Amino acid sequence: MTPQKLTVAVTGLNNIDSPGPGIPVIRGIRESKDFEVRIIGLAYEHLEPGIYMSELVDKTYMIPYPAEGKDALFNRLVEINEKEKIDVIIPNFDAELFSFIKLEKQLEGIGIKTYLPTIEQFDERNKSNLPAYGKKYGVNVPAGTEVFSLSDLGNALKSMNFPVMIKGKYYDAYPADSLEQAEGYFSKMSAKWGYPVIVQEFIRGTEVNVIALGDGKGNLIAAVPMRKQYITDKGKAWGGITIEDPSLLELAKQIISQTKWKGGMELELIRSADKKLYLLEINPRIPAWVYLAVGAGQNIPEALLKLTLGMDVTPFTRYDVGKMFIRYSYDMIVDLELFSRLTTSGEL
């Protein structure tokens, strides 16, 4: 069978200490035998490493930051599409998803397909809405609240015990052992991600994650559970291992079935000392460790691409247990001329 030729645009090329999912998503797509793909990188920063990985990314274009709004994004995508004739866009950052979801129909109008949750699905799994989400869908969620000021923070902490988790609106989370620490993290989070900042009960236990893919009709297409083996100071997994845990798969199936989630998601969980599972976060897109799922036998980026194109996808029923991923740093040597060309023309 001749592979189908496609042009796929991907965001999240910042393959750094807090990596974006773009590069592992591209690696999964590149490994597909059903597609022959031209990859268009969409970047926010000129030093996102994926821009310069020419063996993975065929061409890169700069796009406006999410704060500039969906109209600026759409106008830029129209310009890019006139040159590249993009078939599919796979956005990989939480902060950009709102704009891409809102633009779904407009993008379809210029021939670009996406595969994303609805605004309602996106909003209800928001960190600040997680307690209500837990009650609605019967999932254990640590007690928490959203705060908008130091005064709010102080009031919230009166009814909580230290340590507590201080979480940014989109990313980052830090345990605080005192009011002073909590105030410091609050200031850091609000300056970086805006309001609200989330204060959450600290649950002691083992961190586990599940990557899942839903078809928008309540069917779980893929799911792989992982235990973090090595965690950076930013709380990111720098190493992990696939595990056999039917309860994690059952939880993923339950959430996908009840919410009819469309697209990729990551469940961040803690298994407490009494074996109870607590849902800490739902990330509304493919996580950066997705290549572990590919290596374990579930090529989720390829399956997502097929769903986007309206192709039939048979749900995965197995994965290899005991597969590990280990991240590493790698120095690329890049000519200044390439960087200069990108900063002046907005493309490379």
SULFEN-V375716 format. One record per helix or strand of 3 or more residues. SS is the DSSP state (a for helix, b for strand). FROM is the first residue (numbers start at 0). TO is the last residue. If there is no record, write none. Layout:
BEGIN
ss:SS from:FROM to:TO
ss:SS from:FROM to:TO
END
This chain:
BEGIN
ss:b from:3 to:9
ss:a from:21 to:29
ss:b from:34 to:42
ss:a from:48 to:51
ss:b from:58 to:61
ss:a from:65 to:67
ss:a from:69 to:83
ss:b from:87 to:89
ss:a from:93 to:101
ss:a from:103 to:108
ss:a from:118 to:123
ss:a from:126 to:136
ss:b from:143 to:146
ss:a from:149 to:156
ss:b from:163 to:166
ss:b from:172 to:175
ss:a from:178 to:192
ss:b from:196 to:200
ss:b from:204 to:214
ss:b from:219 to:230
ss:b from:236 to:241
ss:a from:245 to:258
ss:b from:261 to:271
ss:b from:276 to:282
ss:a from:289 to:294
ss:a from:299 to:307
ss:b from:323 to:325
ss:a from:335 to:344
END
